[in-house]
Amino acid sequence: MEKMLVTQALDERDLLVKKINDKLEKASFTDTVKPNESKVYGARITKEEFVKNVESAFQQIMDLILRFQKIDAAIVVSNATTKVTTSYGELTVAGAISLRNRLRGTGTYGGEADFEGNLKRKLDLDYRKSVRVAEEKNKQLMATAENMRLSILGKDSKVKEDKPLEVVETYVRENTVEIVDPLDVQKKIAELAEKREILLSELDTVIKVSNATTFIEF
């Protein structure tokens, strides 16, 4: 039975992935030989030596895979049972990791489950769309109002400036497009962004602290 911190287990698990794949890449499990030759063609060693090397390499790889699996399983169990406290309440480490991955868009559902991020983007998209619509319609309105002034007062700019027509001003006032923004979208976007950054930072911290103080056995 071995005992180590989760941080150590995570480091060794990463190392095992590299070691196993390196051994797989370097290994040669089959070769060819002629009846009248003592050495195999590729490795240029005797058939007996080659057989021993293949069996040894295979066993080493299988031992490393078994160790990886034991460490990985112990980490999974630890993450599922160790509790941490967050602003979302008490979570298991696995729950905290899942939440962090969801917020980063790297979980099971990818970016589709980054609800807060998607909400922020939709709020911004809708607001910008409404601003564009309002600006375009109000620009058209002002052009129409200008044509109304000219048709009533003529093209004498001085007269036009000195005698604003109440009917035109009323028309402009009643037809100016305004943005309906019940949530105060810009403020809400800023709040969502700040909450997201704080939560991600918090999750990173509690996960690191837990990993650095929790032991696993396997």
N, C-alpha and C positions, 0 to 999 in steps of 0.2 A: 504493500500500500504506500503510495506516494502522496505527499502533501505540498501544495504550492499556492501562492497568491494567484488570483484570477489574471492579474497583469502579466505574471510570468507565464501562465498557461496560454494566454493570448499570443505572447511573443513566440513561445515554442510551437504553437499551432501554425503560425505564419511560417516559421522556419521549416517545419515538417513538410508543408506544402512545397516549398522550394526544394528541399532535399529529395523528396519522393520523385518529383518531376525531373530533377537533375539525374537521378539514378536511372529513371526510365529512359531518358534521352541517351545516356551513355551505355546502357546495357545492350548486350547482343545475346539473344536467347537461342538463336539457331545459326548454323553454319553449314558448310558442305565439305565433304572429304572423298577422296578416291581410295579404293581398296588397296592400291599399291603405295599409298602415302601415309606417313605417320602423323602429319599435321593437318589441321583443318585449314581450309582455304583462306577465310577472312582473317581470323585471329592469329594465324601462323603459330599455333601452339598445339601440343598433342591433343588427341581427342579426349583422353582422360582428364587432362588439365582443363580443357574447355567445359567438360561436363561438370567438374567441380566448381568452376567459376560461375556457370549458369545457375546451378543449384544454390550457391552462396548468394548471388545477386538477387535471385528470386526471393529467398528467405529474408534477406535484409529488407527488401521492399515490403514484403508482407508484414514484417515486424514493425516497420515504420508506419504502415497503414493502420495496424492495430493500435499503436500508441496514439496516433492522430485521433482515431475514433474514440478511444477512452477519454482523452483530454477534451475533445469536442463535446462528448456526452456529459462530462462533468461540468463544463461551462454552461451548457444548456440547462442542466438541473439547477445549478447555482443561480442563474439569471431568472429562473422561474420561481424561485423560493425566496431570494433575498429582496427585502423591501427597502425602498428609498422614499423620501418625502419631497414632494414638488408642489408648486403652486396649483397643480391639477389635483392635488391630494396625494395619498399614499399609493405608490405603484410598485410593482415588482421591477427589477432591473430589466427584465424582458419587455415589460410594458413601457418603460421609459425609453428603451432602445427603439421599440416599435413606433412610439410617438415621435421620437426624433427623426426616424427614417421617413415617417409620413410627412412631417413638416418640410423635410428636405426633398421630398418627391422621389425617394429612392426605395420606398417600401414595395409591398406586393403589387400595388396598383399604380406605382409610378406617380407621375404628376397628377393623375386624376384624383388621388386621395389627399392632395395638398389643398384641402378645402379653404383654409384661411387665405392662402396665397392666391387661389383661384377667385375667391370672393373679393380680395383686394384688387385684383386685375379687372374683374367685372365692374366693380364700382368705378374704377378709373375710366374704363372704356365707355360706360354709359354716361358718365359726367362729361367726358370730352366730346362725345357725340352730341349731347344736348347743347353744349357750348357752341359747337359748330353750327348746329341748326339755328340756335338763337341769333348768332352773329349773321348768318346768311339771310334769315328772314328780316332781321332789323335793318340790314343793309338795303334790302329790297324796299322795305317800308320807307326808309329815308329818301330813297330815289323817287318813290311814288309821291311822298310828301313834297319833295322839291318840285316835281312836275305840277302838283296842285298849286303851289305858291306862284309858279311862273304863269300858269294858265289864268290865275286870278289877278295877279299884280302886274303881269307883263315881265319883260326881261330887264327892267331897270334895277340893277343890283342895289342901289341906294334906297330906293323905295321898298324893295324886298326886305332889306335889313331893318329899316325904320318902322315898318308896318307889319309885324308878324300877325298872321291871321289866327284868330281864336279857333275857327273851325278846323284849320290844319293842325294846330297844336292838340286839339281834342282828338282828332283822328290818330295822330301819332301816339298820344297817351293811351288810347284805348286799344291800339293794335301792336304795341311794343311787346315782343315775346320775352317772357321771363323764364328762368330756369326754376323748376319745382324740385327742391332738394331737401326732403324731410329729414334725412340723416346727417346733413352737413357732411357730405361725402369726403371732402378733402381732410377734414378733421378725423373722420372715421378711418380713412386710409392710413393716416399717420399713427393713429392709435393701434390699428392692427399690425402695422409694421414694427412698432416699438414692442408690442406684446410678443410678437413672434421672435424677435431678436433676444429679448430677455429670457423667454422660455427655452430657446435653443441653447443659450449660454448656460442656463440653469441645468438643463438635462445633461449637457456635456460634463459639467462639474460633478453632479451627483453620481453619474455613471463612472467617471474616473476615480472618484473617492471610494466608491463601493468596490471597484475592481482592485484598488490598491490596498484594501483592508480586509477583503473577503478571501478565505482559503477554500480550496477544493481538494478533495481526496479521490484517488482513483487507483 
